[in-house]
Amino acid sequence: MPTASALRFVGEPTWSALSGHPVATDVWTDAHDVPHVSIGRAADLVVVAPATADLLARAAHGLADDLLTSTLLTVTCPVLLAPAMHTEMWEHLATRANVALLRERGVTVVDPAVGRLTGADTGQGRLPEPEELLEHVRAVLAGVGGTLAQDLAGRRVVVSAGGTREPLDPVRFLGNASSGRQGVALAEAARDRGAEVHLVAAHVETALPAGVRTTRVGTAAELLAAVTAAVADADALVMAAAVADYRPEEVSGTKIKKSGASDAPTLRLVRTVDVLASVAHARPHPGLVVVGFAAETGDETGDVRHHAAAKLRSKGCDLLVVNDVSGGAVFGSEHNEVVVLAPDDGGGVREVAATGTTDKRAVAETVLDALVHRLGLPARGRGHEPLG
């Protein structure tokens, strides 16, 4: 539904050809169908992207001088506006007041991204990337019980993501290669399935999801403190964060200087806290389901499955998601392959789910299917067979 200004950038035939749908441009075409009413009635969500400063003002004050603004006055479904304009316009008191008024009325107004604007300007005002807008769309639809499966509705889920970093001095640290993508995908998927999600994020190399509460942490100790506080009233914890196993025994308050061409400091390392085991063994309430992650490689003492089974027993978690990271696989990748293990009644372990190599969102859905089953909830609308 392009406005007159949008049609100056992209012509009506191009809109129609690329979208594969007829383009509605004014209230007079097909007037017998009353398009400004009929179009809105058929919508589950209206997204305006980009939303100019002028469009925000007209929407806030109920003006209806074209098809788009007329439709915004007739729809009863959620509305999402993605502003894009120069920084000065976004920061102007009139624009801020219009945004505040729209948000007060329940309209979702996405903050613009920071980056290159028209010409050589840089600042806040850039239209967010399509992938980010899609996440906002998913969050809005999940919040209103749209077509997405809502089998976690009413549940509180804590997800940890990313790699912890243990400081050596003010500029150096010990860390790992985790990108945080799998944990973020889990938070997004849980949100879209209706859960109230609290993401505890260490170092991540991807955008944090919209529509979830986020706590940023750095070290393993900070992760433990944040997760412990978050799970006090949670139904489930999904520990996808990669926790550094060691930290320097002493942390220098100043940058360690090079004292000679070949000299190097000797580091004494100590174990970090085992976050997963600590939370699993000291649950704030018996109903908390704890899902752990194990990035494993085989060695002379056993294969990946052998080490994962031992870890499941020692950590005390209810489910363990295992992936083979031999050769640096998985870290930083868009894809993953996992097996989900659970304790059996005889003191061993059993496989309750598995994936082939697939994208991390699909892996997240498989993990959450196992979580839903463990919580004893009915899986709604996903079409999966019951887990073992």
NORZILIN-V671065 format. One line per field, one symbol per residue. phi: phi as a letter, one per 40 degrees, with the letter a starting at -180 (. if undefined). psi: psi as a letter, one per 30 degrees, with the letter a starting at -180 (. if undefined). burial: I if it has 24 or more other C-alpha atoms within 12 Angstrom, else O. A space follows every 10 residues. Layout:
BEGIN
phi: ???
psi: ???
burial: ???
END
This chain:
BEGIN
phi: .ccccccccb cdccdccccg bcbcbacccf dccfdcbccc ccccabbbac bccccdcccc bgcabacccc cccbcbccbb bbcaacdccc ccdccccccc cccccgccbc cccbicbcgc cbiciccdcd cccccccccc cccbgccccb cbdgbbbbbb agbcbbcbac bbabaacccg cccccccccc dccgccbbcb bccbbacccc gbcbbcbbcc cccdcccdcc cdbccabbcc cccccbbccb bccbccccca cbcaccbbbb cccccccccc cbccaccccb bbbbcbbcac cicdcccccc cdcccgccbb cbbcbdggcg dgccbaabbb bacbccgcbb cbaabccacc cccdccccdc cdcccgcccb gbgccdcc
psi: ikleeeffek leeeeeeefg lkkkflffkh fffiefeeee ffkfkkkjjl jleeeeeeee ggligaeeee efffkfllkk kjkklleeee fkeeeeeeee eeeeggkjjk kllkakakbg kkakfkklle eeeeeeeeee eefghbfkkh fgkfkkkkkk llklkjkeaf fllkalgkff eeeeeeeeee efgfljkjkj kbklglkkll glkkkklele eeeeeeeeee geglfkkjif kjkkfllkek kkflkklkfl egkklkkkkl klkjeeeeee fhkflffkkk klkjjlllaf flaeeeeeee eeeeeglekk jkkjgkggle kflfllklkk llklfggall kflllajllf eeeeeeeeee eeeefgkkjk gfgllkl.
burial: IIIOOOOOOO OIOOOOOOOO OOIIIIIOOO OOOOIIOOII OOOOIIIIII IIIIIIIIII OOOOOIIIII IIIIIOIIII IIIIIIIOII OOOOIOOIIO OIOOOOIIII IIIOOOOOOO OOOIIIIIOO OIIOIIIIII IIIIIOOIII IIIOIIIIII IIIIIIIIOO OOIIIIIIII IIIIIIIIII IIIIIIIIII IIIIOOIIII IIIIIIIIII IIIIIIIIOI IIIIIIIIII IIIIIIIIOO OOOOOOOOOO OOOOOOOOOO OIOIIIIIII OOIOOOOIII IIIIIIOOOO OOOIIIIIII IIIOIIIIII IIIIIOOOOI IIOIIIIIII IIIOOOOOII IIIIIOOOOI IIIIIIIIII IIIIIOOOIO OOOOOOIO
END
